[in-house]
């Protein structure tokens, strides 16, 4: 099985397991979050399957989560055991995730603060937020060492449309010195921000919002006593 599945592929696997079951009844009986409507969106691939829904599907079908989403199986292992199969589980249930498969993925932890993308308000993340899982080869292509990767959630519109409000941002903490106009997460005077940073000799650090309509678009940090570059923003994902 290809372990890097699209939402459409996960939906197809889920559909093959559901077979001719009544979807509305299955959603009710197994308390699927969002009910039959959400189940239909998962089956079509219009929405990716979430952790709570995956647990409900695994319990209701009597299969491990790996049977339809290896991606979520790894996340569930990071926060607790996979729901056990029911006594009448199918003999064709998918096998456990192999150690070689696990080595293909890296769990990237979430920061315990939310980077403000406009107004610099520090917000503590929810307790127990699971890490996100990235392919090891993807991190390598991005030039990010596994130990330097951290995931944060952006707030505000200062970098739209590149980084939408509420987007997940992957930050490389190992890249903090090359301030060459790329997007960086940084802390200043107790505020956490994401801006394009450029070091200007004899002047300071120029921070520029990516959104051309955002005001103020630019600011120069000269003698800030509480200024720290957290890392370069290398990838972002957002709900469409």
C-alpha atoms as an extended CHARMM CRD file, in Angstrom:
* protein
*
       240  EXT
         1         1  UNK       CA              0.0000000000        0.0000000000        0.0000000000  PROA      1               0.0000000000
         2         2  UNK       CA              1.1930000000        3.5220000000       -0.7810000000  PROA      2               0.0000000000
         3         3  UNK       CA              1.5870000000        5.1880000000        2.6110000000  PROA      3               0.0000000000
         4         4  UNK       CA              1.3960000000        8.7410000000        1.2360000000  PROA      4               0.0000000000
         5         5  UNK       CA             -2.3000000000        8.8140000000        0.4370000000  PROA      5               0.0000000000
         6         6  UNK       CA             -4.3950000000       11.7070000000       -0.8080000000  PROA      6               0.0000000000
         7         7  UNK       CA             -7.7990000000       12.3900000000        0.8100000000  PROA      7               0.0000000000
         8         8  UNK       CA             -9.3900000000       10.8350000000       -2.2830000000  PROA      8               0.0000000000
         9         9  UNK       CA             -7.3310000000        7.6470000000       -1.8580000000  PROA      9               0.0000000000
        10        10  UNK       CA             -8.1560000000        7.4340000000        1.8530000000  PROA      10              0.0000000000
        11        11  UNK       CA            -11.8260000000        7.9100000000        0.9590000000  PROA      11              0.0000000000
        12        12  UNK       CA            -11.6520000000        5.1110000000       -1.5970000000  PROA      12              0.0000000000
        13        13  UNK       CA            -10.1520000000        2.7330000000        0.9730000000  PROA      13              0.0000000000
        14        14  UNK       CA            -12.8340000000        3.6880000000        3.4750000000  PROA      14              0.0000000000
        15        15  UNK       CA            -15.5320000000        3.0870000000        0.8530000000  PROA      15              0.0000000000
        16        16  UNK       CA            -14.1400000000       -0.3750000000        0.1040000000  PROA      16              0.0000000000
        17        17  UNK       CA            -14.4170000000       -1.2300000000        3.7980000000  PROA      17              0.0000000000
        18        18  UNK       CA            -17.9350000000        0.1830000000        4.1790000000  PROA      18              0.0000000000
        19        19  UNK       CA            -19.1290000000       -1.8220000000        1.1540000000  PROA      19              0.0000000000
        20        20  UNK       CA            -22.9430000000       -1.7710000000        1.0450000000  PROA      20              0.0000000000
        21        21  UNK       CA            -23.5370000000       -0.5400000000        4.6030000000  PROA      21              0.0000000000
        22        22  UNK       CA            -26.1760000000        2.1530000000        5.0430000000  PROA      22              0.0000000000
        23        23  UNK       CA            -24.0690000000        5.2710000000        5.4910000000  PROA      23              0.0000000000
        24        24  UNK       CA            -26.5870000000        7.2540000000        7.5380000000  PROA      24              0.0000000000
        25        25  UNK       CA            -27.1390000000        4.3790000000        9.9500000000  PROA      25              0.0000000000
        26        26  UNK       CA            -23.4080000000        3.6700000000       10.2100000000  PROA      26              0.0000000000
        27        27  UNK       CA            -22.7280000000        7.3220000000       11.0400000000  PROA      27              0.0000000000
        28        28  UNK       CA            -25.4490000000        7.3290000000       13.7120000000  PROA      28              0.0000000000
        29        29  UNK       CA            -24.4990000000        4.0180000000       15.2730000000  PROA      29              0.0000000000
        30        30  UNK       CA            -20.8270000000        4.9250000000       15.5370000000  PROA      30              0.0000000000
        31        31  UNK       CA            -21.2690000000        8.6050000000       16.4450000000  PROA      31              0.0000000000
        32        32  UNK       CA            -19.2400000000        9.8330000000       13.4860000000  PROA      32              0.0000000000
        33        33  UNK       CA            -18.4580000000       13.5510000000       14.0400000000  PROA      33              0.0000000000
        34        34  UNK       CA            -20.5240000000       15.5260000000       11.5480000000  PROA      34              0.0000000000
        35        35  UNK       CA            -22.8050000000       12.5780000000       10.8520000000  PROA      35              0.0000000000
        36        36  UNK       CA            -23.6250000000       11.1360000000        7.4480000000  PROA      36              0.0000000000
        37        37  UNK       CA            -22.8070000000       14.4050000000        5.6860000000  PROA      37              0.0000000000
        38        38  UNK       CA            -19.2260000000       14.3670000000        6.9610000000  PROA      38              0.0000000000
        39        39  UNK       CA            -18.9100000000       10.6640000000        6.1380000000  PROA      39              0.0000000000
        40        40  UNK       CA            -19.9070000000       11.4210000000        2.5410000000  PROA      40              0.0000000000
        41        41  UNK       CA            -17.2970000000       14.1820000000        2.3290000000  PROA      41              0.0000000000
        42        42  UNK       CA            -14.6300000000       11.8070000000        3.6500000000  PROA      42              0.0000000000
        43        43  UNK       CA            -15.6270000000        9.1350000000        1.1340000000  PROA      43              0.0000000000
        44        44  UNK       CA            -15.4100000000       11.5930000000       -1.7570000000  PROA      44              0.0000000000
        45        45  UNK       CA            -12.1340000000       13.0730000000       -0.5460000000  PROA      45              0.0000000000
        46        46  UNK       CA            -13.6120000000       16.5750000000       -0.3430000000  PROA      46              0.0000000000
        47        47  UNK       CA            -12.4640000000       16.7370000000        3.2850000000  PROA      47              0.0000000000
        48        48  UNK       CA             -9.5360000000       14.8500000000        4.8410000000  PROA      48              0.0000000000
        49        49  UNK       CA            -10.4050000000       12.3880000000        7.5890000000  PROA      49              0.0000000000
        50        50  UNK       CA             -9.7540000000       13.6990000000       11.1070000000  PROA      50              0.0000000000
        51        51  UNK       CA             -8.6010000000       11.8270000000       14.1920000000  PROA      51              0.0000000000
        52        52  UNK       CA            -12.0110000000       11.5820000000       15.9000000000  PROA      52              0.0000000000
        53        53  UNK       CA            -13.7050000000       10.3860000000       12.7470000000  PROA      53              0.0000000000
        54        54  UNK       CA            -10.9180000000        7.8610000000       12.1300000000  PROA      54              0.0000000000
        55        55  UNK       CA            -11.4150000000        6.4030000000       15.6060000000  PROA      55              0.0000000000
        56        56  UNK       CA            -15.1570000000        6.0750000000       14.9530000000  PROA      56              0.0000000000
        57        57  UNK       CA            -14.5940000000        4.4150000000       11.5710000000  PROA      57              0.0000000000
        58        58  UNK       CA            -12.0370000000        1.9640000000       12.9680000000  PROA      58              0.0000000000
        59        59  UNK       CA            -14.3230000000        1.0000000000       15.8360000000  PROA      59              0.0000000000
        60        60  UNK       CA            -17.3880000000        0.6390000000       13.6400000000  PROA      60              0.0000000000
        61        61  UNK       CA            -15.6390000000       -1.3460000000       10.9180000000  PROA      61              0.0000000000
        62        62  UNK       CA            -13.5570000000       -3.4800000000       13.2550000000  PROA      62              0.0000000000
        63        63  UNK       CA            -10.3100000000       -2.6320000000       11.4910000000  PROA      63              0.0000000000
        64        64  UNK       CA             -7.1710000000       -0.7330000000       12.4730000000  PROA      64              0.0000000000
        65        65  UNK       CA             -6.8910000000        2.8610000000       11.3030000000  PROA      65              0.0000000000
        66        66  UNK       CA             -4.0060000000        1.7240000000        9.0540000000  PROA      66              0.0000000000
        67        67  UNK       CA             -6.6050000000        0.0340000000        6.8600000000  PROA      67              0.0000000000
        68        68  UNK       CA             -7.6790000000        3.3920000000        5.4370000000  PROA      68              0.0000000000
        69        69  UNK       CA             -5.2350000000        6.0340000000        6.7550000000  PROA      69              0.0000000000
        70        70  UNK       CA             -1.6290000000        5.2230000000        7.6960000000  PROA      70              0.0000000000
        71        71  UNK       CA             -1.1770000000        8.9850000000        8.1160000000  PROA      71              0.0000000000
        72        72  UNK       CA             -3.6670000000        9.1690000000       10.9740000000  PROA      72              0.0000000000
        73        73  UNK       CA             -2.5180000000        5.8790000000       12.4660000000  PROA      73              0.0000000000
        74        74  UNK       CA              0.8320000000        7.4730000000       13.2570000000  PROA      74              0.0000000000
        75        75  UNK       CA             -0.8230000000       10.5100000000       14.8290000000  PROA      75              0.0000000000
        76        76  UNK       CA             -3.0780000000        8.3260000000       16.9780000000  PROA      76              0.0000000000
        77        77  UNK       CA             -0.0550000000        6.3690000000       18.2070000000  PROA      77              0.0000000000
        78        78  UNK       CA              1.4730000000        9.6600000000       19.3500000000  PROA      78              0.0000000000
        79        79  UNK       CA             -1.5100000000       10.4720000000       21.5660000000  PROA      79              0.0000000000
        80        80  UNK       CA             -2.8690000000        7.1100000000       22.6190000000  PROA      80              0.0000000000
        81        81  UNK       CA             -3.6720000000        3.5740000000       21.5140000000  PROA      81              0.0000000000
        82        82  UNK       CA             -5.5870000000        2.8200000000       18.3440000000  PROA      82              0.0000000000
        83        83  UNK       CA             -9.1900000000        1.7570000000       19.0890000000  PROA      83              0.0000000000
        84        84  UNK       CA             -9.2960000000       -2.0550000000       19.3330000000  PROA      84              0.0000000000
        85        85  UNK       CA            -11.0170000000       -4.0600000000       16.5980000000  PROA      85              0.0000000000
        86        86  UNK       CA            -14.4450000000       -5.4840000000       17.3350000000  PROA      86              0.0000000000
        87        87  UNK       CA            -14.7320000000       -9.2440000000       17.9430000000  PROA      87              0.0000000000
        88        88  UNK       CA            -15.9970000000       -9.8460000000       14.3790000000  PROA      88              0.0000000000
        89        89  UNK       CA            -13.1370000000       -7.9930000000       12.7030000000  PROA      89              0.0000000000
        90        90  UNK       CA            -12.4840000000       -9.0130000000        9.1160000000  PROA      90              0.0000000000
        91        91  UNK       CA             -9.6970000000      -11.4880000000        8.4430000000  PROA      91              0.0000000000
        92        92  UNK       CA             -8.5300000000       -9.1500000000        5.6770000000  PROA      92              0.0000000000
        93        93  UNK       CA             -7.7730000000       -6.3110000000        8.0810000000  PROA      93              0.0000000000
        94        94  UNK       CA             -4.6540000000       -4.3790000000        7.1750000000  PROA      94              0.0000000000
        95        95  UNK       CA             -1.4730000000       -5.3080000000        9.0610000000  PROA      95              0.0000000000
        96        96  UNK       CA              0.1610000000       -3.1610000000       11.6760000000  PROA      96              0.0000000000
        97        97  UNK       CA              2.4110000000       -0.3420000000       10.4750000000  PROA      97              0.0000000000
        98        98  UNK       CA              5.9170000000       -1.7070000000       10.0010000000  PROA      98              0.0000000000
        99        99  UNK       CA              9.0050000000       -0.1810000000       11.5710000000  PROA      99              0.0000000000
       100       100  UNK       CA             10.3040000000        0.6490000000        8.0930000000  PROA      100             0.0000000000
       101       101  UNK       CA              7.1430000000        2.6190000000        7.3870000000  PROA      101             0.0000000000
       102       102  UNK       CA              7.4990000000        4.5380000000       10.6450000000  PROA      102             0.0000000000
       103       103  UNK       CA             11.0090000000        5.5470000000        9.6230000000  PROA      103             0.0000000000
       104       104  UNK       CA              9.5300000000        7.2000000000        6.5280000000  PROA      104             0.0000000000
       105       105  UNK       CA              7.6220000000        9.6830000000        8.6870000000  PROA      105             0.0000000000
       106       106  UNK       CA              8.5270000000       12.3000000000       11.2910000000  PROA      106             0.0000000000
       107       107  UNK       CA              6.1940000000       13.5810000000       13.9930000000  PROA      107             0.0000000000
       108       108  UNK       CA              6.6120000000       17.3640000000       14.1050000000  PROA      108             0.0000000000
       109       109  UNK       CA              5.4610000000       18.8380000000       17.3770000000  PROA      109             0.0000000000
       110       110  UNK       CA              3.2810000000       21.9300000000       17.6130000000  PROA      110             0.0000000000
       111       111  UNK       CA              4.5650000000       25.0190000000       19.3670000000  PROA      111             0.0000000000
       112       112  UNK       CA              2.8870000000       25.8780000000       22.6500000000  PROA      112             0.0000000000
       113       113  UNK       CA              2.1040000000       29.3430000000       21.3360000000  PROA      113             0.0000000000
       114       114  UNK       CA              0.3180000000       30.6170000000       18.2590000000  PROA      114             0.0000000000
       115       115  UNK       CA              2.3280000000       32.9110000000       16.0320000000  PROA      115             0.0000000000
       116       116  UNK       CA              0.3380000000       36.0910000000       15.4880000000  PROA      116             0.0000000000
       117       117  UNK       CA              0.3220000000       36.9740000000       11.8360000000  PROA      117             0.0000000000
       118       118  UNK       CA             -0.6390000000       40.6030000000       12.3280000000  PROA      118             0.0000000000
       119       119  UNK       CA             -1.1920000000       41.7850000000       15.8600000000  PROA      119             0.0000000000
       120       120  UNK       CA              1.3060000000       39.8270000000       17.8810000000  PROA      120             0.0000000000
       121       121  UNK       CA             -0.9700000000       38.3180000000       20.5020000000  PROA      121             0.0000000000
       122       122  UNK       CA              0.5190000000       35.2920000000       22.2070000000  PROA      122             0.0000000000
       123       123  UNK       CA             -2.0570000000       32.5180000000       22.5620000000  PROA      123             0.0000000000
       124       124  UNK       CA             -1.3660000000       29.2580000000       24.3600000000  PROA      124             0.0000000000
       125       125  UNK       CA             -2.1570000000       26.2110000000       22.2600000000  PROA      125             0.0000000000
       126       126  UNK       CA             -4.7310000000       23.6850000000       23.4110000000  PROA      126             0.0000000000
       127       127  UNK       CA             -3.3950000000       21.0230000000       25.7530000000  PROA      127             0.0000000000
       128       128  UNK       CA             -2.8400000000       17.6490000000       24.1580000000  PROA      128             0.0000000000
       129       129  UNK       CA             -2.6450000000       18.9020000000       20.5880000000  PROA      129             0.0000000000
       130       130  UNK       CA             -1.1340000000       16.0230000000       18.6000000000  PROA      130             0.0000000000
       131       131  UNK       CA              1.9430000000       16.4950000000       16.4260000000  PROA      131             0.0000000000
       132       132  UNK       CA              1.6350000000       16.6140000000       12.6610000000  PROA      132             0.0000000000
       133       133  UNK       CA              3.2160000000       13.8610000000       10.5900000000  PROA      133             0.0000000000
       134       134  UNK       CA              5.4790000000       14.7160000000        7.6430000000  PROA      134             0.0000000000
       135       135  UNK       CA              7.3650000000       12.4240000000        5.3150000000  PROA      135             0.0000000000
       136       136  UNK       CA             11.0780000000       12.3250000000        6.0990000000  PROA      136             0.0000000000
       137       137  UNK       CA             11.9940000000       12.8640000000        2.4580000000  PROA      137             0.0000000000
       138       138  UNK       CA              9.7360000000       15.9350000000        2.3180000000  PROA      138             0.0000000000
       139       139  UNK       CA             11.5670000000       17.5110000000        5.2610000000  PROA      139             0.0000000000
       140       140  UNK       CA             14.8740000000       16.7130000000        3.5960000000  PROA      140             0.0000000000
       141       141  UNK       CA             13.7310000000       18.3880000000        0.3780000000  PROA      141             0.0000000000
       142       142  UNK       CA             12.7750000000       21.4450000000        2.4130000000  PROA      142             0.0000000000
       143       143  UNK       CA             16.2260000000       21.4310000000        4.0120000000  PROA      143             0.0000000000
       144       144  UNK       CA             14.7810000000       20.9050000000        7.4860000000  PROA      144             0.0000000000
       145       145  UNK       CA             16.3780000000       18.5710000000       10.0210000000  PROA      145             0.0000000000
       146       146  UNK       CA             13.7770000000       16.6040000000       11.9700000000  PROA      146             0.0000000000
       147       147  UNK       CA             14.9340000000       18.1220000000       15.2610000000  PROA      147             0.0000000000
       148       148  UNK       CA             14.6140000000       21.6680000000       13.8990000000  PROA      148             0.0000000000
       149       149  UNK       CA             11.0430000000       21.3600000000       12.6180000000  PROA      149             0.0000000000
       150       150  UNK       CA              8.1410000000       22.8840000000       14.5110000000  PROA      150             0.0000000000
       151       151  UNK       CA              4.5310000000       23.4840000000       13.4570000000  PROA      151             0.0000000000
       152       152  UNK       CA              2.6250000000       26.6310000000       14.3970000000  PROA      152             0.0000000000
       153       153  UNK       CA             -0.7350000000       28.1690000000       13.5270000000  PROA      153             0.0000000000
       154       154  UNK       CA             -0.8250000000       31.6670000000       12.0370000000  PROA      154             0.0000000000
       155       155  UNK       CA             -3.2820000000       34.3920000000       13.0240000000  PROA      155             0.0000000000
       156       156  UNK       CA             -4.1230000000       37.5380000000       11.1130000000  PROA      156             0.0000000000
       157       157  UNK       CA             -4.0770000000       38.7060000000        7.5090000000  PROA      157             0.0000000000
       158       158  UNK       CA             -0.6940000000       40.4270000000        7.2260000000  PROA      158             0.0000000000
       159       159  UNK       CA              0.6800000000       37.7150000000        4.9310000000  PROA      159             0.0000000000
       160       160  UNK       CA             -2.4140000000       36.7670000000        2.9520000000  PROA      160             0.0000000000
       161       161  UNK       CA             -2.8560000000       35.2100000000        0.4870000000  PROA      161             0.0000000000
       162       162  UNK       CA              0.4330000000       33.3390000000        0.9140000000  PROA      162             0.0000000000
       163       163  UNK       CA             -0.2690000000       32.5280000000        4.5800000000  PROA      163             0.0000000000
       164       164  UNK       CA             -4.0250000000       32.6760000000        5.2570000000  PROA      164             0.0000000000
       165       165  UNK       CA             -5.4390000000       33.3960000000        8.6860000000  PROA      165             0.0000000000
       166       166  UNK       CA             -5.5230000000       30.1100000000       10.6200000000  PROA      166             0.0000000000
       167       167  UNK       CA             -3.0130000000       28.3490000000        8.3830000000  PROA      167             0.0000000000
       168       168  UNK       CA             -0.5870000000       25.7470000000        9.6880000000  PROA      168             0.0000000000
       169       169  UNK       CA              3.0300000000       26.8200000000        9.1530000000  PROA      169             0.0000000000
       170       170  UNK       CA              6.1240000000       24.5970000000        9.2020000000  PROA      170             0.0000000000
       171       171  UNK       CA              9.1000000000       26.5050000000       10.6270000000  PROA      171             0.0000000000
       172       172  UNK       CA             12.7770000000       25.5550000000       10.2860000000  PROA      172             0.0000000000
       173       173  UNK       CA             14.4660000000       26.5420000000       13.5460000000  PROA      173             0.0000000000
       174       174  UNK       CA             17.8240000000       25.6380000000       12.0300000000  PROA      174             0.0000000000
       175       175  UNK       CA             17.6210000000       28.5620000000        9.5710000000  PROA      175             0.0000000000
       176       176  UNK       CA             17.7380000000       31.7880000000       11.5720000000  PROA      176             0.0000000000
       177       177  UNK       CA             20.7770000000       33.7010000000       10.3410000000  PROA      177             0.0000000000
       178       178  UNK       CA             20.1560000000       34.2350000000        6.6080000000  PROA      178             0.0000000000
       179       179  UNK       CA             17.7560000000       37.1540000000        6.8240000000  PROA      179             0.0000000000
       180       180  UNK       CA             17.4360000000       37.6440000000        3.0780000000  PROA      180             0.0000000000
       181       181  UNK       CA             13.8410000000       38.7590000000        2.6330000000  PROA      181             0.0000000000
       182       182  UNK       CA             12.1630000000       35.3810000000        3.0960000000  PROA      182             0.0000000000
       183       183  UNK       CA              9.3560000000       34.7250000000        5.5690000000  PROA      183             0.0000000000
       184       184  UNK       CA             10.5370000000       34.1600000000        9.1300000000  PROA      184             0.0000000000
       185       185  UNK       CA              8.8150000000       33.6210000000       12.4600000000  PROA      185             0.0000000000
       186       186  UNK       CA             10.2360000000       35.8600000000       15.1670000000  PROA      186             0.0000000000
       187       187  UNK       CA              9.6010000000       37.1740000000       18.6610000000  PROA      187             0.0000000000
       188       188  UNK       CA              9.7930000000       40.8600000000       19.5700000000  PROA      188             0.0000000000
       189       189  UNK       CA              8.8440000000       42.5040000000       22.8750000000  PROA      189             0.0000000000
       190       190  UNK       CA              6.7660000000       39.5040000000       23.8520000000  PROA      190             0.0000000000
       191       191  UNK       CA              4.9750000000       39.3150000000       20.4910000000  PROA      191             0.0000000000
       192       192  UNK       CA              5.2580000000       36.4890000000       17.9840000000  PROA      192             0.0000000000
       193       193  UNK       CA              5.0750000000       37.4320000000       14.3040000000  PROA      193             0.0000000000
       194       194  UNK       CA              5.6700000000       36.1300000000       10.7910000000  PROA      194             0.0000000000
       195       195  UNK       CA              7.1290000000       38.6250000000        8.3240000000  PROA      195             0.0000000000
       196       196  UNK       CA              9.7210000000       38.8810000000        5.5730000000  PROA      196             0.0000000000
       197       197  UNK       CA             12.9700000000       39.7510000000        7.3550000000  PROA      197             0.0000000000
       198       198  UNK       CA             15.9940000000       41.4070000000        5.7980000000  PROA      198             0.0000000000
       199       199  UNK       CA             19.1290000000       42.5310000000        7.6130000000  PROA      199             0.0000000000
       200       200  UNK       CA             20.2440000000       45.9960000000        6.4630000000  PROA      200             0.0000000000
       201       201  UNK       CA             23.7840000000       46.9160000000        7.4910000000  PROA      201             0.0000000000
       202       202  UNK       CA             23.9260000000       50.0260000000        9.6480000000  PROA      202             0.0000000000
       203       203  UNK       CA             20.1490000000       50.2230000000        9.9160000000  PROA      203             0.0000000000
       204       204  UNK       CA             18.6890000000       47.1090000000       11.5160000000  PROA      204             0.0000000000
       205       205  UNK       CA             16.2630000000       44.3860000000       10.5120000000  PROA      205             0.0000000000
       206       206  UNK       CA             13.5220000000       45.2990000000        8.0530000000  PROA      206             0.0000000000
       207       207  UNK       CA             10.2490000000       43.3990000000        8.5400000000  PROA      207             0.0000000000
       208       208  UNK       CA              7.7940000000       43.4330000000        5.6290000000  PROA      208             0.0000000000
       209       209  UNK       CA              4.2410000000       42.0780000000        5.5270000000  PROA      209             0.0000000000
       210       210  UNK       CA              3.5710000000       39.9020000000        2.4770000000  PROA      210             0.0000000000
       211       211  UNK       CA              0.0630000000       41.3170000000        2.0830000000  PROA      211             0.0000000000
       212       212  UNK       CA              0.3800000000       44.5120000000       -0.0240000000  PROA      212             0.0000000000
       213       213  UNK       CA             -2.7980000000       45.9120000000        1.5700000000  PROA      213             0.0000000000
       214       214  UNK       CA             -1.6900000000       45.4130000000        5.1690000000  PROA      214             0.0000000000
       215       215  UNK       CA             -0.7860000000       48.5020000000        7.2140000000  PROA      215             0.0000000000
       216       216  UNK       CA              1.8620000000       49.1150000000        8.3520000000  PROA      216             0.0000000000
       217       217  UNK       CA              3.4990000000       47.0960000000        5.6110000000  PROA      217             0.0000000000
       218       218  UNK       CA              7.0760000000       47.6410000000        6.8360000000  PROA      218             0.0000000000
       219       219  UNK       CA              8.8260000000       48.1960000000       10.1330000000  PROA      219             0.0000000000
       220       220  UNK       CA             12.5110000000       48.4670000000       11.0390000000  PROA      220             0.0000000000
       221       221  UNK       CA             13.7660000000       46.8500000000       14.2470000000  PROA      221             0.0000000000
       222       222  UNK       CA             16.9110000000       48.6450000000       15.4010000000  PROA      222             0.0000000000
       223       223  UNK       CA             17.5650000000       48.2450000000       19.1050000000  PROA      223             0.0000000000
       224       224  UNK       CA             14.8140000000       45.8970000000       20.2450000000  PROA      224             0.0000000000
       225       225  UNK       CA             15.8810000000       44.3120000000       23.5160000000  PROA      225             0.0000000000
       226       226  UNK       CA             13.5240000000       41.3520000000       23.1450000000  PROA      226             0.0000000000
       227       227  UNK       CA             14.0540000000       40.2680000000       19.5400000000  PROA      227             0.0000000000
       228       228  UNK       CA             14.6860000000       36.6730000000       18.5050000000  PROA      228             0.0000000000
       229       229  UNK       CA             14.3640000000       34.9900000000       15.1300000000  PROA      229             0.0000000000
       230       230  UNK       CA             12.5930000000       31.6580000000       15.6650000000  PROA      230             0.0000000000
       231       231  UNK       CA             13.1200000000       30.1980000000       12.1940000000  PROA      231             0.0000000000
       232       232  UNK       CA             12.2730000000       30.3730000000        8.5140000000  PROA      232             0.0000000000
       233       233  UNK       CA              8.7520000000       29.5080000000        7.3750000000  PROA      233             0.0000000000
       234       234  UNK       CA              9.1300000000       26.8060000000        4.7290000000  PROA      234             0.0000000000
       235       235  UNK       CA              5.6240000000       25.4040000000        4.1450000000  PROA      235             0.0000000000
       236       236  UNK       CA              2.0430000000       26.2540000000        4.9140000000  PROA      236             0.0000000000
       237       237  UNK       CA             -1.2660000000       24.4310000000        4.7070000000  PROA      237             0.0000000000
       238       238  UNK       CA             -4.7720000000       25.8040000000        5.1570000000  PROA      238             0.0000000000
       239       239  UNK       CA             -8.3870000000       24.6760000000        4.9530000000  PROA      239             0.0000000000
       240       240  UNK       CA             -9.8890000000       25.5320000000        1.5560000000  PROA      240             0.0000000000
